[in-house]
């Protein structure tokens, strides 16, 4: 889907930096989301500054080259702090759980999925109950 003409009430922004897992767009759409997919944190931050979203799905990729952060996810999460109604779902590798705990202690995370996970787990993770 393009980055314009989106219904903000049910928009899901998927940030796929490294990938290596299936494209879940069809699953998100069956749940009623309008899906916007970006491949870089910079594009995610730019989109989030201009557009409200209901759900943000992103990866936690530990990066040793940052001196003040553990990953680019922190920059993305900092950019959504002004959006009160956003739900954040994070995908992460088991080896990074401890590193992710430092991030999750500072930001509001709706749900976390550790690889490998199946579509049913993802469906439950991105479900918003009213």
N, C-alpha and C positions, 0 to 999 in steps of 0.2 A: 504494500500500500504506500502511496505517496505521503509526504509529510504535511500535506494540507488537506482540508476538507474532512477532518477527523472529529468524531463525537467525543469530547473530552470526558464524558461521564463513564465511558467504557473503553477508553484507550489503554492499550498495553504497549509499553515501550520495551522491546527486547534488545538488549545490548549483547552482541555476539562478538567478542574480541578474538578468542582462539577457537571456539567451537569444538569440533570433534564429537559432537552429539547430533541427533536428528534435528531437523527443522520442525519446530513445534507450532508453526503458524496455524495449521489446520485445526489443531487441538484448541488453541486459544480462540480461534474464530467460532468453533462449535460452542464455546462457552459464552459467546456474545461479545467478545472483545473485537475492537477494530485494532489491528496490529500495525505498529510502526517498528521496523527493524533497522538498527544501525550497527556498524561494525567497529566504530572507534569511540572511546570515551569522550573525545572532543565533540563529536557529532551528538552524542547523548546529552552532554551538558548544554550544548547550544539549543537542542530541541526542548529540554526541560526548562530552560530559562524563559522560553516563549509560550509553552503549552502545558496545561495541566494534564496529568494522566492519572488513571485509577490504579494502574499496576506497572511496576518496573521489575523486569526480570533481567538479572545480570550475573556474570561469572565473577568469582573471586579468584584472581590469578596472582599469587605471591610474586613480587618483583624485588629482587635484591638491589637493583640500581637506584632506588629511591632512598634518599637519606632521611626524609621526614615522614614518609608514609610506607605502608606495606604493599599497596597496589593502587592502580588507577581507580578502583572501585570507591575509595575514600573520597576522591574528588567528585565523582558522580553523586554519591550520597550527600555530600555537603551541598551540592546544587539543588537538591530536592527538599531540604529542610523547611523551606517556605511553603511547600505544598502539604497542607494538613491532612488531606484525605488520601494520600498515596499509600499504597501497600507495596512493599519491597520483598521480592523472592530472590534468593541467592543460590546459585549452583556452586558447589565447591568439591574439591578432591579431599579425601580423608586425610592425606598427609598435611593438609593446610588447616585443619580444624583449630589447632591452638593459635596459629597466627590470625585466623579469622576472628577468634574470640576478642582480640584487642579492638577490631573494627566494630564488631557487633555490640560491644559494651558502650560505644559512643554514638551509635546510630540506631534508629528504630528499624528493625527487620521483622517483617510479617511472617516469613517462613524461610526455611533453609532446606535445600535438598543436597545430599551427598551422593556423588557418583558411586556406583551406578544406581539409577532410579528408573522406575517404569512410568508409563503414561498415566496410570491411575494415581500414582503418588503425585505427579505433577498436577493433574486435574484437581486433586484435593488441595494442593499448595496454593493454587491461583484462584480458588473459589472464594468469592467475597459473599459473606452472608449478611443480609440486611437486618 
